Amino acid sequence: MNNTDLVRKSLKKRYLKERIFKTVGLLSIVSAILFLLILLTDIFTKAMPAFSQTNISLEVTLDPDVIGVGENPSEQDLMAADFRRVIRNSLADQFPGVTKRKEKRELYSLTSMGAEFQLRDMVIADPALLGQTIQVEFMADDDVDAVIKGAIDRNLPESDRRVKDQKLGWIETLEESGQISEQFNWWFFTSGDSREPEMAGIKGAIKGSLFTLLVTLALSFPVAVAAAIYLEEFAPKNRFIDFIEININNLAAVPSIVFGLLGLAVFINFFSLPRSAPLVGGIVLSLMTLPTIIIASRSAIKAVPPSLREAALGLGASKMQTVFHHVLPAALPGILTGTIIGMAQALGETAPLLMIGMVAFIVDIPQGITDPSTVLPIQVYLWADSPERGFLAKTSAAIMVLLFFLIAMNAIAIYLRKKFEKKW
Amino acid sequence: MNEAVLNDLAEPKNTSQAGPETEASLNIEYTNTVGQPLCDEAKIQTRDVNVFYAENQAIHNVNLDIGAHEVIALIGPSGCGKSTYLRTLNRMNDTIDICRVQGQILLDGEDIYTKKQDPVLLRARVGMVFQKPNPFPKSIYDNVAYGPRIHGLTRNKSELDDLVEESLTKAGLFQEVKDRLDAPGTGLSGGQQQRLCIARTIAVQPEVILMDEPASALDPIATAKIEELINELKQNFTIVIVTHSMQQAARVSQRTAYFHMGRLIEVGETDQIFTNPTHELTEKYITGRFG
């Protein structure tokens, strides 16, 4: 046998190995995509109900005497007025014969607790409505919402059903008379958290996340980039610097909850910064993102070809000029990518924020970095922990919002990288 | 001290007459340079220069003068230290942490390695062109304007425009790029990039230009253009060029210095080195028996 025969003999085996490897690779990609699809479909289908809201259309008479205000009431008067009675009267008119106290309570719970505020806001916006009889689309209670969307099965025996027969009858009557409608749930995006599922919104968490990330970015980006430049370009090569480098790498591996404990002990207890505030959350998260950005920035700076530095130095540029005119612009795409990956990590971080009190139930939408607030992943955690059925959809919807922000941030990272790379 | 050095250097003729050394003896003992390493109108004088990379000595006791307005070629086999020597002349070796330079290097009689001497100022006076063309990832205009800008050489935009045009013209590139000065410098061909780097260097108006194998990455036509350019530049600048190509050294330089294993073996008029080398090692290298 000569060499050609030997090679030919081995060919079959070599190609077989290649085919096996390719198949395994393809299979793993397919399974990864499959799992991702299952996850996304699950979240998406569960979240859909949260994006629409069931409304009950009722005719209400805004009688000033019933509401308890006089002629030309001031805004304060209206804020204190009793709009609940108007709605209750309207419901009682529609379903006469409900007399028992318990039954009445059931009847009045067809509309949401938020319905009276809805009506109040309408009247404050247009006081001329007082004394008139108008048709208003009131937010339905989460149980009604669940029945309409099929989350509560009407065919179950009454004993197994959350909504009893009598209430179901009322709902069906309203349905038949065309008083029940569904519309896009703007409320979800414009309000803060609530105990009532139908009134709970994500805006507070979005703003909280935004403020937290702003603080994180403002603190970690300049510090991390400055540290990376110093370590790469200026630091002497000695043991102390080696020690610092090792510790930065170690810091990147510290469990995030430890940073939360540190934040609680140092920033809240020692420096007396406000609890539950994006300020403290941002500081804690920037401690966590610092090593990520430093490591990414250093490798980006290291990847800048030495010929570029030599060119600048050879022309008589100082070290500082070389770094800021040439090295940094060339390393910027890598630095920005690292920064946004770090920020995306910070956006999804939950554990350290639990430690500093951002897990509190906060209804008000934060107006600044010192207002108590919560963030998106913690909102997900809070809603997932709530027993009411309506929060199930809200949880998935909050996850979708969180994923949307993550995808948007990654898209920005890719865009920035492409944009700054073009200059080469 | 200088006198002692000169006395020392007066000897090489005798050494060479005593008979050529073998290569083996070179590795062990210090050999004096043969030929004429010194000259009358020296721009740069280097005396007893030793360069170390950590424990390894890369340059051994080099004594060499670089005359004003001459082109001197440094030749020798790979790893002989000619690039290292070149980089000591504008302190580019400072950027390498483990590199240490001993001896005296005088530019116009002033030691460039004293604490007083600022490497930034030195590099403005002694410019450098590198082996691989390395334009900045900026426009052609900004590449040339960068040096004048950081040193504040021009007072306004029109002066800068003139300087950029003048430098590009001197580098023989202006006609080719005048319509696209804001195009990226990295988009030019290799030969054009190298001429851009030369234009960038001469825009700072240095006194000496160091060239580290400036044509080794270029094709023959681009190389010919660079050589032509060197011949024109020598009227205004002192040029030290490291090259692997002996033909190139013969074409562009007046004097040639031959390095071998970190030692300066022979220096002389280029014609003499290539037609009638004194030292056996030089002869062997020139005739292509090693290198």
Interface residues (C-beta under 8 A of the other chain):
Chain A: K237 P305 S307 L308 R309 E310 A311 A312 L313 G314 L315 G316 A317 S318 Q321 H325 H326 P329 A330 K423 W424
Chain B: N90 M92 T95 D97 V120 L121 L122 R123 A124 G127 M128 F130 K132 N134 P135 F136 P137 K138 Y146 G147 I150 H151 P184 T186 C197 R200 T201 V204
